[in-house]
Amino acid sequence: MNTRLRTLLRTFSLSVCILVLPTAWAGQIKYPSMVVFGDSLSDTGNDFAATTAQQLTPAIPPSVSPYATYWQGRFTNGPVAVEYLWRLVSRKNNAEVTPSVTNPAMTKPALSFAFGGSTSGWQTPTPMGFTVPGLLGQVKQFTDAHGRKKVSDKALYVVWSGSNDYLQQISSNPYEVVGNVT
């Protein structure tokens, strides 16, 4: 094939992709709910709510004056990735991912069971001096909260876990960590 024909074919292919992409995006699946499990990268305030209830000063992560170094109970300076994801898939710019600690009745459409500092196991003693549920513990909290009710097969389930196993030197065995996440 000559160079001119290849260029024409590439241009045509790119044009088709650009035209089809908005149609594909418009037809995206709309999830009625979202459940998040993970660590500080997806914690929307569970650590903060739990340590505030325990009257730790400052609550973790420090988000209230005079200790405020983080944003609204997150380990970031703004919303975490799952919040942006939920706003996209719910098609609501103001959609919130509620910390499960603050909504034990599970009445909100998007709930985060994620805890900053957690690992992939059952529970994790954090460097900040308190224990949080690990990924397996978070899933147990979720299933316990549901009791005998069937969980939604239409919900979007997000799992973000594993790095703290290595960062906190809890495990050096990737088979264990991957097994927990699986």
N, C-alpha and C positions, 0 to 999 in steps of 0.2 A: 504494500500500500504506500502510495507516495505521501509526502509530508503535508501537502495541501489538503488531501482527502482526510488524513488523520485529524488535522486542525478543524476541518469542517465537522467531522464526526464528534469530536470533543465538544465543540461549541454547541452543536445540536443537543447532545446528551446533557450538558450543563443547563441549557435552556429548558429542557423538559423537566429536570429536577427542580429548578426554580419555580416553574409553573405548578408542579404537582405538590410541592412541599406545603404551601398554605392549605391546600385541600386536605392533605393528610393530617395537618395540625388541627384543622377545624373538626375533623372526625375523631379526635382523640377520645379515649374512654374517660368518662366522668365518674370518679369514685365517690360513693356516698359518705365514706369515712376513711380515716387513716389511723394506724396504730404504729407507734415508734418505739423501738428498743435500741439501747446503745449506751454510749458514754457521753463525755462533755461536749462532743461535737454535735449531739442531738438532744441534749438536756435543755428543756425550755423553762426550767425553774424548779425541778424536783429537789435538787440539793439545797437550793435556797429556802424552799418551803419547809423542808425537813429540819434544817439547822436553825431556822427561825423558830420553829415549834420547840426545838431543844434549847432555845434561848442562848445559842452560841453567839458570842460577840467577837468580831463581826460574823454575821451569817455568811455562809459560803455559797457562791462566790460573793465577795464584798460588793454589794450593789446599792447600798444606801449610805447617804452622807453620815458621818464624815469619812467613811471608809470606801466610798464608791470608787472602784477601779474597773468594774465590769458593768454591763448593761442589763437591767431588769432581770436579775437572777440567772443570767446566762454566763458562760465562760467566754464571752466574746464582747465586741463593742457594738453589736447589733443582732438582728435575728440570725438564727442558725439555719443551715441549709434545708432542713426538713420544713421549716416555716415557709421558705420561698417555694419549695416543692408543693406544699399544700395549697398555697395561694394560686399556683399555676393549675393544678389538677382540679381544684374546687371552683376555679374561675371566679374567685372573690379576692379582691386586693386586700381586704381587711380580715381574711380568714385567720383564725388563731389555732395554734397547737397547744392545748392545755396540759399543764403538768398533771399527771395522774394523782399525785399526792393531794392536789387541791380539788379533785373531782372524783372521790371514791365511788360515787354512784355511776360513774362512766356515762354521763348524759351528754357529753360534748361529742361532736362528730370527729374531732381529731385529738387524740390523746398521746402524750409522750410518757413512756415508762422509763425513759433513759435517765441515768444518773451520772453526773460527772465523777470521774475517777474509777468507774466500774470496769471490771474485766469481763471475760466471757464465762466465768464460772458462776457459782451460786451466790457468793457474797464477797465483797472486797473491803478490807480495811484501807481507807484512803490515807494519803500522806498528811491530810489535814486533821486526822485524829478521830474520825468517825467511820462507821461501816455503812456501805451502800450495797443494794442488791446488784449482783452481776447479771449478765445477760440471762442465764438460766433462772436466776431468782426473779428477774423482771417478767419473764414469760410465765413463771408460776403465779406471780401477783396478778397478771392478766387473766389467766385461766381460773384462779380462785375467785376473782371478782365476777367472772361470768357464771360461776357455779355450774349448774346443769344446763344453762341456756346455750344454744348453739352459737358459735362465733360466726361472724359474717364471712362468706366466701366472696363477697363483692368489695370488701375493704382493701385498701392498699396497706400492706405491711412492710415496714422499713426496718432493716437490721443494720446497725453500724457499730461493730464491736471487734475487739481483738488486739488493737494496738497497745492498750494499757497492760495487757498480759506481759508484753515484752518491755515496755517502758518502765514499768514498776518492778520488773524482774520477778514476776509471780510465776511465770512459766517460760521455759526455753524450748518446749516441745511443741512444734507446730501441729502435730497430729492431735494433741489435746485441745489446742485452741480451735482448730478447724472443726474438730468433733463437737465442741460446745456450740459453735456458731451454726453448724449444720443441725 
